[in-house]
């Protein structure tokens, strides 16, 4: 939520910004929370299937990095619709 707010506050044309959220589980609560917090926000949510990376993550890496969602950015071209021409990947904890 902080990243979205920061981007909207610091964009010269926030109405031209849309968000595509990759989630491990699609939950109506998250959709409702985003919609109620940012009623005019253009966004879509997509479920990232963790099976896409199963068996591809080394067990020798830091435990914080062994979560499948950390690798979702690699598969964004397979997840997002073809009409999405440009993407800037932002971690959820970024402030602009």
Phi, psi and omega per residue, in radians:
X1 nan -0.664 3.140
X2 -1.139 -0.690 3.136
X3 -1.125 -0.768 3.134
X4 -1.091 -0.844 3.134
X5 -1.041 -0.788 -3.132
X6 -1.065 -0.765 3.129
X7 -1.125 -0.801 -3.139
X8 -1.121 -0.684 -3.128
X9 -1.198 -0.540 -3.037
X10 -1.850 0.174 3.087
X11 -1.611 2.434 3.085
X12 -1.278 -0.502 3.111
X13 -2.328 1.293 -3.092
X14 -1.067 -0.396 3.123
X15 -1.201 -0.255 3.118
X16 -1.653 0.031 -3.112
X17 -1.766 2.289 3.024
X18 -2.196 2.663 -3.069
X19 -2.030 2.489 3.066
X20 -2.196 1.959 -3.080
X21 -1.708 2.261 3.044
X22 -1.762 2.167 -3.067
X23 -2.231 2.626 3.064
X24 -1.226 -0.621 3.141
X25 -2.424 2.217 3.072
X26 -1.335 2.142 -3.125
X27 -2.261 2.330 -3.141
X28 -1.053 -0.541 -3.136
X29 -1.082 -0.721 -3.139
X30 -1.165 -0.771 3.105
X31 -1.014 -0.840 -3.131
X32 -1.097 -0.698 -3.139
X33 -1.120 -0.808 3.124
X34 -1.108 -0.793 -3.105
X35 -1.107 -0.700 -3.130
X36 -1.304 -0.546 3.136
X37 -1.350 -0.693 -3.118
X38 -2.225 1.352 -3.016
X39 -1.068 -0.428 -3.108
X40 -1.786 0.128 -3.105
X41 -1.266 2.329 3.027
X42 -1.583 2.067 -3.124
X43 -2.707 2.773 3.022
X44 -2.384 2.693 3.142
X45 -2.118 2.481 -3.127
X46 -2.328 2.486 3.083
X47 -1.538 2.273 3.051
X48 -1.656 2.078 -3.138
X49 -1.390 1.919 -3.088
X50 -1.103 -0.284 3.092
X51 -1.139 -0.332 3.128
X52 -1.107 -0.481 -3.113
X53 -1.987 0.003 -3.130
X54 -1.020 2.258 -3.134
X55 1.463 -0.046 -3.129
X56 -1.839 -0.138 -3.102
X57 -1.688 2.172 -3.141
X58 -1.194 2.396 3.102
X59 -1.379 -0.136 -3.109
X60 -1.518 -0.084 3.133
X61 -1.479 2.953 3.118
X62 -0.952 2.495 -3.119
X63 -1.045 -0.569 3.140
X64 -1.126 -0.388 -3.107
X65 -1.704 -0.036 -3.067
X66 -1.561 0.261 3.085
X67 -1.533 2.244 -3.082
X68 -0.939 -0.623 -3.105
X69 -1.106 -0.399 3.084
X70 -1.087 -0.365 -3.072
X71 -1.842 0.111 -3.104
X72 -1.073 -0.574 -3.107
X73 -1.042 -0.504 3.132
X74 -1.164 -0.500 -3.062
X75 -1.804 0.205 -3.078
X76 -1.034 -0.636 -3.135
X77 -1.158 -0.407 3.089
X78 -1.504 -0.371 -3.043
X79 -1.674 -0.780 -3.059
X80 -1.342 2.639 3.118
X81 -1.115 2.728 -3.104
X82 -1.123 -0.434 -3.120
X83 -1.334 -0.088 3.037
X84 -1.461 1.864 -3.025
X85 -1.565 -0.536 -3.087
X86 -2.355 2.443 -3.121
X87 -2.390 2.401 2.934
X88 -2.052 2.007 -3.130
X89 -1.416 2.247 3.108
X90 -2.245 2.277 3.005
X91 -1.177 2.758 -3.060
X92 -1.199 -0.276 -3.086
X93 -1.775 0.314 -3.113
X94 -1.515 2.546 3.027
X95 -2.142 2.287 -3.118
X96 -1.666 nan nan
